[in-house]
Amino acid sequence: AERALLREELAHEIGPNTPFTGSLLRKVRESLGVELEEIARFTKINQVQLQAIEDESFGELPAVVYLRGFIQEIAKFLKLDPTQVARTYLRRHTQWRSETNRADRA
């Protein structure tokens, strides 16, 4: 019952302009009753990387070229639009990277 409620809430939350965050990906995964281990088995993406994506531990994530592929695979597994998910998630990653670079120069 709790999962059904979460799925209903997500149906209202996710649209064509929804920015995908790590926590939103986690909510979608949990609403489907899927564990990270299952996604790791299916996608061959290390569970530590999957956790870092959901936690938005950007410093622990691989280069953008790999990260884009990971995000798209996760999106496909969760039956989401891989292009939209990758674009919006990577936008947050890029923003973090530019802020980090700015802080490093200061």
Residue pairs with C-beta under 8 A, 6 or more apart in sequence:
3 30
3 31
3 32
3 33
6 27
6 30
6 31
7 31
7 32
10 27
10 28
10 31
13 24
14 24
14 28
14 80
16 84
18 24
18 84
18 88
19 88
19 91
19 92
20 75
20 80
20 84
20 85
20 88
20 89
21 56
21 89
21 92
22 53
22 54
22 55
22 56
22 89
23 54
23 56
25 53
25 54
25 74
25 78
25 85
25 89
26 54
28 78
28 80
29 36
29 39
29 54
29 78
32 78
34 77
34 78
36 47
36 50
36 51
36 54
37 47
39 45
39 50
39 74
39 77
40 46
40 47
40 50
42 77
43 70
43 73
43 74
43 77
45 70
45 73
45 74
48 60
49 60
49 61
49 62
49 70
50 70
50 74
51 57
52 60
52 61
53 61
53 67
53 70
53 71
53 74
53 89
56 92
56 96
58 93
58 96
58 97
58 100
59 100
61 67
61 93
62 70
64 90
64 93
64 94
67 90
67 93
68 86
68 90
71 82
71 85
71 86
71 89
71 90
72 82
72 83
72 85
72 86
73 82
74 85
75 81
75 82
75 84
75 85
75 86
76 82
